[in-house]
Amino acid sequence: MKLDRIAYLPEATVGRLMIDGCETLYTIERPWIAGRAPGGAPNVSCVPDGVYSLVRHARPNGDVCVALRNPSCGVYYSQEHVPAAGGRTLILIHSANYASELQGCIAPGRAAGRGRGPGQSFARPAILGPPGPLAGGSDVGFQA
């Protein structure tokens, strides 16, 4: 998967997500807000540019999604791995209708929007694949 950012707007960051070079989804994120630690401001900033590993994650509501992980970008899967200097955890790819509904995550869908997300047509199977491990093992490369 590769995420290309289309626009950094005051209300949202809009992107295009390519999956295996053959499927295109559009994404919505919050705007970039720098933080004291690497990775941007936790829970309010878009994802920093970088190459990430993806980890299957179960949300408290039972939905399955994926979490991003790249310690060199200040992004960790869980709080127990964050160094004293700080960083972000649980940056997820999941559905949402508006950038304001996200807490530093990415919402993909089939249509582009400005501030309004594409989540109402969230393409969960395309991102997660069939039930079971993620394709290629537990991690998949993701470039933002």
Backbone as numpy.savetxt, mean C-alpha at the origin, in Angstrom:
# Nx Ny Nz CAx CAy CAz Cx Cy Cz
4.58 -6.72 -9.23 3.73 -5.54 -9.23 4.62 -4.30 -9.23
4.14 -3.27 -9.90 4.84 -2.00 -9.91 3.82 -0.88 -9.81
4.07 0.05 -8.90 3.20 1.21 -8.71 3.90 2.44 -9.25
3.28 3.09 -10.24 3.77 4.37 -10.75 2.83 5.45 -10.25
3.39 6.46 -9.66 2.57 7.57 -9.17 2.23 8.49 -10.34
0.95 8.81 -10.49 0.47 9.67 -11.56 0.48 11.12 -11.10
0.06 11.36 -9.85 -0.04 12.73 -9.36 0.07 12.78 -7.84
0.82 13.77 -7.37 0.89 14.08 -5.94 0.04 15.33 -5.75
-1.17 15.16 -5.26 -2.12 16.26 -5.09 -2.22 16.64 -3.61
-2.74 17.82 -3.31 -2.87 18.21 -1.90 -3.76 17.27 -1.09
-4.77 16.66 -1.74 -5.72 15.81 -1.03 -5.42 14.32 -1.17
-4.55 13.94 -2.11 -4.31 12.52 -2.35 -3.11 12.31 -3.26
-2.60 11.09 -3.22 -1.59 10.63 -4.17 -2.28 9.58 -5.04
-2.22 9.77 -6.35 -2.90 8.89 -7.29 -1.84 8.11 -8.07
-2.09 6.81 -8.27 -1.11 6.00 -8.98 -1.75 4.97 -9.89
-0.87 4.26 -10.60 -1.27 3.18 -11.50 -0.47 1.95 -11.08
-1.16 0.86 -10.80 -0.54 -0.38 -10.34 -0.59 -1.42 -11.45
0.58 -1.87 -11.88 0.68 -2.91 -12.90 0.92 -4.25 -12.21
0.10 -5.25 -12.54 0.23 -6.57 -11.94 0.66 -7.53 -13.04
1.83 -8.10 -12.87 2.39 -9.06 -13.84 2.42 -8.49 -15.26
2.50 -7.17 -15.38 2.61 -6.54 -16.70 1.37 -6.62 -17.55
0.26 -7.20 -17.03 -0.91 -7.37 -17.90 -2.19 -6.78 -17.32
-2.24 -6.49 -16.05 -3.45 -5.90 -15.48 -3.10 -4.56 -14.85
-3.91 -3.55 -15.14 -3.69 -2.23 -14.58 -4.82 -1.87 -13.63
-4.44 -1.47 -12.44 -5.39 -0.94 -11.46 -4.94 0.48 -11.14
-5.83 1.26 -10.58 -5.49 2.61 -10.15 -5.49 2.63 -8.63
-4.68 3.50 -8.07 -4.56 3.55 -6.61 -4.80 4.95 -6.08
-5.20 4.98 -4.83 -5.37 6.23 -4.10 -4.65 6.06 -2.76
-3.94 7.10 -2.36 -3.26 7.14 -1.07 -3.41 8.54 -0.51
-3.04 8.70 0.73 -2.98 10.05 1.29 -1.79 10.78 0.67
-1.75 12.12 0.79 -0.60 12.86 0.25 0.66 12.57 1.07
1.84 12.88 0.51 3.10 12.69 1.21 3.23 13.71 2.33
3.54 13.22 3.52 3.81 14.08 4.69 5.07 13.52 5.34
6.11 14.32 5.36 7.37 13.87 5.96 7.19 13.63 7.45
7.96 12.70 7.97 7.92 12.40 9.40 9.29 12.55 10.01
9.37 12.43 11.33 10.67 12.52 12.01 11.53 11.31 11.68
10.93 10.16 11.51 11.65 8.94 11.18 11.51 8.68 9.68
12.33 7.78 9.14 12.19 7.44 7.71 10.80 6.87 7.42
10.34 7.02 6.21 9.09 6.40 5.80 7.89 7.33 5.78
8.07 8.59 6.12 6.94 9.51 6.15 6.20 9.44 7.47
5.24 10.32 7.65 4.48 10.39 8.89 3.58 9.16 9.02
3.71 8.39 10.12 2.89 7.19 10.30 1.40 7.50 10.27
0.65 6.65 9.59 -0.82 6.68 9.53 -1.42 7.83 8.74
-0.60 8.76 8.23 -1.17 9.89 7.49 -0.48 10.17 6.17
0.63 9.52 5.87 1.37 9.80 4.65 1.23 8.65 3.65
1.42 8.98 2.37 1.49 7.92 1.36 2.75 7.09 1.60
2.86 6.01 0.89 3.98 5.09 1.03 5.22 5.70 0.39
6.38 5.65 1.06 7.59 6.19 0.43 8.00 5.34 -0.77
8.63 5.98 -1.75 9.12 5.25 -2.92 10.14 4.21 -2.49
10.10 3.04 -3.11 11.04 1.97 -2.79 10.56 0.65 -3.33
11.35 -0.39 -3.13 11.00 -1.75 -3.51 10.66 -2.50 -2.23
9.49 -3.13 -2.19 8.98 -3.74 -0.98 8.75 -5.23 -1.13
8.78 -5.92 -0.01 8.28 -7.28 0.08 6.83 -7.19 0.52
6.01 -8.13 0.07 4.61 -8.16 0.47 4.39 -9.37 1.37
3.61 -9.17 2.41 3.30 -10.22 3.38 1.80 -10.32 3.52
1.25 -11.53 3.43 -0.19 -11.71 3.63 -0.54 -11.29 5.05
-1.65 -10.56 5.21 -2.03 -10.02 6.51 -3.54 -10.16 6.71
-3.95 -10.58 7.89 -5.37 -10.64 8.24 -5.71 -9.42 9.09
-6.67 -8.62 8.63 -7.10 -7.43 9.38 -8.00 -7.85 10.52
-8.17 -6.98 11.53 -9.04 -7.33 12.67 -10.47 -7.71 12.27
-10.96 -7.16 11.14 -12.32 -7.49 10.69 -12.38 -8.81 9.93
-11.23 -9.49 9.79 -11.19 -10.78 9.11 -10.79 -10.72 7.65
-10.81 -9.52 7.04 -10.41 -9.39 5.65 -8.93 -9.72 5.51
-8.58 -10.37 4.41 -7.18 -10.67 4.11 -6.68 -9.64 3.11
-5.51 -9.09 3.38 -4.89 -8.13 2.49 -3.39 -8.39 2.50
-2.59 -7.47 2.02 -1.15 -7.62 2.07 -0.54 -6.39 2.74
0.58 -6.61 3.44 1.32 -5.55 4.10 2.66 -5.38 3.39
3.15 -4.15 3.34 4.44 -3.85 2.74 5.53 -3.91 3.80
6.76 -4.29 3.37 7.88 -4.35 4.30 9.16 -3.99 3.56
9.89 -3.00 4.07 11.22 -2.65 3.59 11.90 -1.81 4.67
12.71 -2.43 5.51 13.38 -1.70 6.59 14.23 -0.53 6.11
14.83 -0.61 4.90 15.66 0.49 4.42 14.82 1.74 4.09
13.52 1.57 3.91 12.60 2.69 3.70 11.89 3.10 4.99
12.24 2.45 6.09 11.59 2.75 7.37 10.22 2.11 7.50
9.98 1.03 6.74 8.68 0.35 6.74 8.86 -1.07 7.24
8.13 -1.41 8.31 8.25 -2.71 8.97 6.88 -3.36 9.03
6.86 -4.69 9.11 5.59 -5.39 9.19 4.95 -5.19 10.56
5.72 -5.37 11.63 5.13 -5.24 12.97 5.98 -4.33 13.86
5.37 -3.80 14.89 6.02 -2.85 15.79 7.26 -3.43 16.45
7.29 -4.72 16.68 8.43 -5.34 17.35 9.72 -5.24 16.54
9.64 -4.96 15.25 10.83 -4.84 14.41 11.28 -3.40 14.21
10.54 -2.42 14.71 10.88 -1.01 14.51 12.02 -0.62 15.44
13.08 -0.02 14.90 14.20 0.40 15.76 13.83 1.64 16.59
14.71 1.98 17.49 14.46 3.13 18.37 14.29 4.42 17.58
14.94 4.52 16.41 14.83 5.73 15.58 13.42 5.91 15.01
12.61 4.85 15.03 11.23 4.93 14.55 11.05 4.35 13.16
9.83 4.35 12.71 9.47 3.81 11.40 7.97 3.57 11.36
7.50 3.03 10.25 6.07 2.77 10.05 5.80 1.29 10.02
4.61 0.92 10.46 4.19 -0.49 10.43 2.82 -0.60 9.79
2.52 -1.82 9.38 1.21 -2.18 8.81 0.74 -1.22 7.72
1.63 -0.96 6.76 1.20 -0.28 5.54 0.57 -1.36 4.67
-0.73 -1.24 4.45 -1.49 -2.31 3.80 -1.99 -1.89 2.43
-2.28 -2.88 1.59 -3.00 -2.68 0.35 -4.39 -3.24 0.60
-5.39 -2.36 0.64 -6.77 -2.78 0.93 -7.75 -1.80 0.32
-9.02 -2.11 0.35 -10.03 -1.27 -0.28 -10.34 -0.04 0.56
-10.74 1.02 -0.14 -11.22 2.27 0.47 -11.89 3.08 -0.63
-12.77 3.98 -0.24 -13.44 4.83 -1.22 -12.85 6.23 -1.30
-12.18 6.69 -0.25 -11.60 8.02 -0.20 -10.22 7.94 0.44
-9.31 8.81 0.01 -7.97 8.85 0.61 -8.07 9.11 2.11
-9.05 9.88 2.53 -9.21 10.20 3.95 -9.57 8.98 4.80
-10.02 7.89 4.17 -10.33 6.66 4.91 -9.08 5.83 5.19
-7.98 6.17 4.56 -6.75 5.39 4.69 -5.89 5.90 5.83
-5.16 5.00 6.43 -4.21 5.35 7.49 -2.80 5.03 7.00
-2.40 5.70 5.91 -1.09 5.48 5.34 -1.00 4.27 4.44
-2.13 3.75 3.98 -2.18 2.54 3.16 -2.45 2.88 1.69
-2.59 1.85 0.86 -2.85 1.98 -0.57 -4.16 1.28 -0.89
-5.06 1.97 -1.62 -6.33 1.37 -2.05 -6.33 1.25 -3.57
-6.35 0.03 -4.12 -6.41 -0.16 -5.56 -7.83 -0.42 -6.05
-8.06 -0.11 -7.31 -9.36 -0.39 -7.92 -9.28 -0.20 -9.42
-10.41 -0.25 -10.09 -10.44 -0.25 -11.55 -10.58 1.12 -12.20
-10.80 2.18 -11.41 -10.96 3.52 -11.97 -10.12 4.52 -11.20
-9.65 5.54 -11.89 -8.84 6.58 -11.24 -9.76 7.62 -10.63
-9.27 8.28 -9.58 -10.04 9.33 -8.93 -9.13 10.38 -8.36
-9.68 11.52 -8.00 -8.92 12.61 -7.41 -9.47 12.82 -6.00
-8.81 12.21 -5.01 -9.30 12.28 -3.65 -10.30 11.17 -3.37
-11.13 10.85 -4.36 -12.06 9.74 -4.23 -11.34 8.51 -4.77
-11.37 7.46 -4.00 -10.61 6.27 -4.37 -11.38 5.32 -5.24
-10.68 4.34 -5.77 -11.28 3.33 -6.64 -11.75 2.11 -5.87
-11.77 2.16 -4.55 -11.99 0.98 -3.73 -13.31 0.27 -3.94
-14.33 0.97 -4.44 -15.62 0.31 -4.61 -15.54 -0.83 -5.62
-14.51 -0.85 -6.43 -14.32 -1.96 -7.38 -12.99 -2.66 -7.09
-12.65 -2.78 -5.84 -11.38 -3.35 -5.40 -11.15 -4.71 -6.03
-9.96 -4.91 -6.57 -9.64 -6.14 -7.29 -8.86 -7.10 -6.40
-9.46 -7.55 -5.34 -8.78 -8.41 -4.37 -8.18 -9.67 -4.99
-8.89 -10.42 -5.82 -8.28 -11.63 -6.37 -7.03 -11.35 -7.19
-7.00 -10.25 -7.93 -5.84 -9.93 -8.75 -4.61 -9.67 -7.90
-4.80 -9.13 -6.72 -3.66 -8.81 -5.86 -3.27 -10.00 -5.00
-4.23 -10.66 -4.43 -3.92 -11.76 -3.52 -3.83 -13.11 -4.21
-4.47 -13.24 -5.36 -4.51 -14.53 -6.01 -5.45 -15.45 -5.27
-5.42 -16.73 -5.58 -6.30 -17.68 -4.89 -5.87 -17.85 -3.44
-6.71 -18.42 -2.60 -6.33 -18.65 -1.21 -5.03 -19.45 -1.12
-4.28 -19.20 -0.08 -3.00 -19.88 0.12 -1.87 -18.87 0.10
-0.63 -19.34 0.02 0.52 -18.44 0.06 0.52 -17.49 -1.13
1.17 -16.34 -0.96 1.34 -15.42 -2.08 2.18 -16.08 -3.15
1.93 -15.72 -4.41 2.69 -16.28 -5.53 4.18 -16.09 -5.30
4.96 -17.12 -5.54 6.41 -17.02 -5.38 6.86 -17.15 -3.94
6.01 -17.59 -3.04 6.39 -17.73 -1.64 5.73 -16.69 -0.78
6.35 -16.31 0.31 5.73 -15.40 1.26 5.90 -13.94 0.87
6.85 -13.62 0.00 7.10 -12.23 -0.38 7.06 -12.08 -1.89
6.63 -10.91 -2.35 6.60 -10.59 -3.77 7.15 -9.17 -3.90
7.97 -8.94 -4.90 8.52 -7.61 -5.08 7.44 -6.60 -5.43
7.54 -5.42 -4.88 6.59 -4.34 -5.13 7.38 -3.06 -5.19
7.26 -2.32 -6.27 8.00 -1.08 -6.39 7.05 0.08 -6.40
7.23 1.00 -5.48 6.41 2.20 -5.43 7.20 3.36 -5.99
